[in-house]
Amino acid sequence: MSAPTVARAIVFDPATRELDPRDIPVREPRSGEILVRVRLSAICGSDLHTIRGRRDPGGPLVLGHEICGEVAALGDGADADSLGAPLSIGDRVTWGIAASCGNCFFCARGIPQKCVRLFKYGHAPLESDTPLGGGFAEYCHLVPGTAVYRIPEDLPDREVVFANCSLATMQAAVRMADVRAGESVLIQGAGLVGLCATALCADRGASPVVVADPCEERLTQAQSFGATHLACAGDLRDFTEDVRGFDVAIEACGHPGAIGDGIEALRIGGRYIAAGCVYPGAIAQIDMLSITTKLITLQGLHNYTPLDLQEALRFLTRAGRRFPSASVVREVLPLEEIEDALALMEGDPSILRVALSP
């Protein structure tokens, strides 16, 4: 496989809100870098936030961070993945949504996703040194400090493309909440993030696992991901009376108004993980008396560590077929049909993901 000189990409310009196909020069990978040919890139909810003007990326860029691809070229010293497995041209890989330095204040404290020199895929400005830093393109440059993993042969692209965002983030959530067998869990939100949390909690033996969402089209999918009970958002009294409050609640809906309800639904000593409100102006009203007197642990979560992505891939290999991972990506469209893909995502709330194939 010879390295290309240009790559077709979809460039989003926040000034005009337009998505334009462009040819972007492809440079040879430098030391520690990997050039990947994108096989599949899914449209995440955060991509929609950016495209519809709810988040400002600061300038034109190539979006897309839920990606899997195959190695097209290797820079010096980039001959193995992050677990030490050798890499060769053509190997399928996935990678963390951010690259970190490993040495700064935050990296040294175990939160590399907050590295002071962080590089995030799907966020790199077009005028940066790495314009091919997103998945909505034929090729993507992986920079040093990226956690890269070979994809197991038995995992199809459609079943692994969401692992490095929704699944890995919720793996971080269940790790932080220390979800245990027999514990009661409330999942707020039945989008892909919430359904990933549902599957991971069910796999740990949590029960009951209650999923709450006001959208019936989304809620009906939750049982196949391991939910034991379904609830309309805000209508949790019957469940909390049955279990004296939940041991754990995970906010995966992105609605700040749900946070107060989730905290109230916890038992004394319960744990709450807030993970969905990743846009400006998400202000929640919280009863601090309840947090204080009920001994509630409230923790925010943004992104994840490389270990969480490793565990997400292990989960898919070990238990993914017990859940409908094959149904996550409803449609795969050519890269140039991104507008149609967006229309599908926004027109049918039951669609979890639409993916683009360059």
N, C-alpha and C positions, 0 to 999 in steps of 0.2 A: 504494500500500500504506500503510494508516494504521497508526501505531504502537499496539500494544495497551496496555491498562492493567494486565492481569495475565497471568501465564504459568503454565502447568501445569508442574510439576517433580517429580522423584523426589528426596526428601530422605533421606539416610542419617544415622542417629543411631548413633554408635559405642557409646553407653551401652546401647542395647537391641539393636543389630545389625539394626534394622528399616529397611526401605525404604518410605517412605510418600509417596503422591502428595499434593502441596499446591499451592495457588495462591499465587504470589509476586508482589507488586506490581512493575510495570515502570516505572522512571523514564525520563524523556527523557534521551538521551545528552548528556553535558556536552561541553565543549570538548575536542577530540581523541579523543572516544569514538565507537564504532560499536555500534549495536544490530543483532544478527544473528539472523535466524530460523534455528534449527537444522534442517538437512535430514537429517542423519545423524550419529549418534555411536556409535562402536564401543566395545565393552567391552575394555579393556586388561588385561593380567595384573596390573598394579599396582592397578587398581580391585578386582580379586578379592582381592589381598592385604589391602586396606583393609576390604572387606566381610566377609571371613572372620577379621578380627581380628589379622592379622599386622603391620599398620601402624596407628598411632593418628593419626587426622586432627585430634584435639583437640576436636572438637565437631561438631554437625550441619552438613551441607553438601550441596551438589549436586555429585556426582562427574561424571567424564567429561572427558577432554581430547583424545581422538582425534575431531575434529569437523570437519565442513564445513557451511557454511550459505549464506544469502543476505542481503545487506544489507537491513535493514528501516528504519533511520533513521541519519542521519549527524549527529554533532555538529559544531560550528564547527571548521574547519580539518582535518576528516577526510575530505577529498574526493578523496584519492588513496591508492593502496596503497603499500607500502614500496619499490616500484620506480618510483614516479611515475605509474603508470597510473591514469587517472581512475576514481573509484568512483561508481556510481549505484545507486539503489534497485533491488533485484532481482539485482544482480551476485552470482555465486557466489564465495565466498572460503574460504580456509583461513588459519590463523594459527599462530604459534609457541605452544608450550605455556606460555610465560612472558613476562611484560612486564618490562622493565628500564629503569632511569633513564638510562643512557648516560653518566653522569658520575662514578659512585662509583669507589672503588679497583679493584674487580674489573672493572667495565665498561671502565675505561681500560686494563686489561691484557688485553683481548680475551676475557674469560670472562663475558659478560653473564648467563649462566644462574646465576651466583653473585652477582648484584647484591644489595647490602645492602638495597634496597627492592623486592625481587623480588615480583611477583604471579604466582602459578601457577594456571592454569585447572584446574578440578577439585579445587582445594585451598582455595578461599575459604570461610571460615566463613559460615554462614547469617546471623549477626549482624553481618557486616562491611558496609561501604559498598557492596559489590558482591555481593549474595547470588546473583544469576544469573551466576555465574562458572564454571559447568560445563556439560557437554554433555547431561546427562540432564534436559533441559528443553526447552520450546518455543522459548525465546529465551536468548541469551547476550550479556552486555555485554563489549565489547572495550575495555580501558582504554588510556590513552596509554602509549607505549613498547612496544606489541605489534607484532611484525612480521606484517603482513597482506599476503596475495597473492591476486590474482584467479586463479581456477582456469581453466586452458585449456579451451576449449569442447569439445574432443574427449576430455576425461577425465571419465568418469561418476563420480558420487558414491562408488559402491562401490569404485572403483579409486584414489581419492585420499584417502579418509577416514583411512587409516593413515599418510599421508605425514608428518604433523606429530608423529609419535612414533617408531614403530619405524624407518621408513625414514630420517628425518632424523637420528636418533641413530646409526644405522649408517653413514650418510654421514659423520658426524663421526668414527666409528671408522676407516673406511678412509682418511680424510684424515689423521688423527693417525698412523696406522700407515704412511702413504705407500705403500700397496699399488701395486706396479708390474707391468707385463706380464711374464709368465714366472716370477713368484715363486710359491712354494708357500705355500698358506694353509690353516690349520686353523680351522674354525668349530665351536665347542663349543656345541651347542644347535640344535635344529631347530624351535623355535617360530618365531613370525613375526619376531622380532628376528634370530634366526640366519639365517632364510631371506632376509631383506632384505640381511644382510651377504653371504650367498652370491651373490645376484644382482649386487650392486655390485662384488664382487671379480671375478666372472666377466666383467662388463662391462668391467673394466679390463684384462682379458687375463691375469689370474692363472691359473696351472695348475701342478700340480693344485690343485683346491679340494676339500678333504676335510671333510665334515660328520659330526660325531660326536654321537650321541644314543642313550640306552638304549631309547627308545620307537620301536618299529618303525613304528607308525602315522604318526608324525611324520617319521621318517627317509625313508620312501619318497617323500615329496613333494619332497625336497631336489634330486633330479636335474633336475626341471622348472624349478628356480630357478637352475640352473647348476652344481651340484655334479658333479665328475668321479668322486668316490669317496665311499662311505658307510662308516661305521665305528660299531660299538657303542662307547659312551663307555668310555674306559679301555683299549680294545684298539687301541693305535696303533703298536705296535712294527713291524709290517710296513711301514707307511707311512713311519715315521721312518727306517727302514733304507734305503728306496728313495730318499729325497730328502735324506739326511744331516741330517734335522731340518727343520722348517718355517721359512721366512723370517718368517712372521707367524702369530700365533694370536689369535683374538678370542673371548673368553668372553662368550657370549650366553645362558647357560642359567640363571643365578641360583643355581648350586650351588657354594659355596666349595670343596668337595672337588675340583672339576674344575680349579681354578687350578693346583695343583701338577702335575697331569698335563700340563696345557697348556704350562707352562714347561719341563718336562722334554722335551717333544716338539720344542722349538725347536732350531734349529741354533745354532752359535756366532755371536753378533751378531744374534740374532733379536729381534723386537719382539712384545710381548704387550700387548693391550688388555683390561682388565677392565671390563665394562659391565653385567653382569646382576644383581649382588648388591645390590639397592637396598632392603634391609629390615634392621632391627636384628638384631644377633647373628650376622651372616654372617662367621664367623672361618675363615680359610684357613691351612693349614699349608704353608709355603713353604721350600724348601731354599735358603737364602741363599748357600751355597757355589756352587750351580749358577748362580744369578743373577750372582754376582761373577766366577767363572772363565769362564763362557760369554759374558760381556759382554752380558747380556740387558738390553734396555730394557723396563721394566714401567711402564705408565701406566694410571691410572684414567680413566673417562669417565662423566660424568653429564649427560644432556641434550645440548644442542647450541647453536650460534649461528645467527642468522638466515641467514647464508650457506649453512649446511648444509641448511636447509629450501628455500632457492632451488634448490640443486643437486639435492635430492630431487625437486622438481617437474620440473626439466629432465630428470632421468633418466626419470621416468614418461612424459613427453612424447616423449622420443627413443627410449627402449629398453624402456619398460614392457611393450609388447605382445609382446616376445620372451620374457617371463616371465609366469607365470599370475597376473597381478595381479587379474584378474577373479574368481579363485577364493578370494581372501583372505577376503572376507566371505561366509561360508556361508549365513547367514540374516539377514533383516531383520524385526524384530518391532516392534509398536507399543510406545511408551514405557511404557505401563502393564503390559506383559508382561515386565518386566525380570527377574522371578524365573524365568520360563521360559527367558529368554535365558541367565541364569547357569547354569541346569541343563544347557542344551545345551553351553555352554563347558566345564563341569566333567565332563560325562558322556562326551565323545568327544574324546580327545587329538588326533585329526586335524583338529579344527575350529580354525582359526587365529583367526577373529574372528566374533562375532555382533554385529550393529549394531541400534540402536534408532532408530526414526523417530517423532518427535512427531506 
